[in-house]
């Protein structure tokens, strides 16, 4: 079972192998591939730093504890109709994406995210809506 914070659910949808550091990218890729290949993997939704934050580079500013990140987590969980403490499969999370999210939600929910400009998160949401699941990261 993986423990994830709210906004990382959206990050996983748009993940294309880019990250903050080599260690962070390897960790994210491993999680992404696991969820892609085994969508019945359980996820526990938590408040605050999670298993992805553990590999965030120690380069001075640790944004994982900033209030705006907590706010983003809460907004995305609300958008998905989910709550902190829930345990559900990745497949269940994809069902919530199909029920409650459209690609343009990225412009609102992730307005301050530096990765938003790549457009990959909207693509990831559309692929979930199309029933394709997570994109393979090469």
C-alpha positions, 0 to 999 in steps of 0.5 A: 500500500502506498500513502499519498497526499491529495495533489500527487493523485493529479501529478501521477496522471500527468507524469512523463518521467520528469522530476526534481532530481534523479532520486525523485524521478526514480521513486515517482517512476517506480510508483507510477509503473506499479499503479499502471501495471497493478491498478488494484494497488491500495492507496491511503490518502494522507495529510502532509508529506508522503512517499513521494515527498520523501525523495524531494531534493534537499536543496534548501526550500522544502515546499512539501510543508507549505500551507499552499501545498496543503491547500492544493491537497485539500482542493484536489481531494474535494474535487475528487470526492475523497477524504484524508484517511480513505484507503482505496485502489488506484482503479477506484481513484481513476473512477473518481477522476472519470466521475468528477474531473475534466482536463480544464480543471488543471488550469484551476486546481494547479494554477500555481504548479510549475509543471502545468505549462507542459500540458501533460496533466490535461492529457493524463486526465483525458486518457483516464476519461478515455479509459486508457489508464496511466500512460507508459513512461519510457 
